[in-house]
Amino acid sequence: METSEFDIADYLDSNEMIAEYLNTVLEEGNDAEIVTAIGHIAKAIGMTKIAEETGMSRPSLYKALSKGSKPQFSTIMKVLKAVGGQIHINPLIA
C-alpha cells in the first residue's frame, strides 16, 4: 500500500477554510507556525499569483515563507493582503 504525504494546502480550497485555518494557527500557534501557515495558504492559492500581487519573486516568497524563516513584518502583510486576509485585534477577556 502506497501512501502520500499530507499537504494542508490541498484542503484550503475556499476563503472560509483559509480563514478558519489561519485563525486557528494565530490563536494556538507560535510565530514559526504562523509563517508556515501563511506559506501553506500562499501555496494553496498559487505562488505565481501571490508573487504577482505582492511584487515579490516566487523564489523570494518560498524563502520568506519556508520553515525556519524569519520574514519581515512587511512581507507578511503583503502576503496576507494578496491572499485576501487582514489582521483584526480583539481585546482579551481576563
Secondary structure by P-SEA (a helix, b strand, c coil): ccccccccccccccaaaaaaaaaaaaacccaaaaaaaaaaaaaaacaaaaaaaacccaaaaaaaacccccccaaaaaaaaaaacbbbbbbbbcc
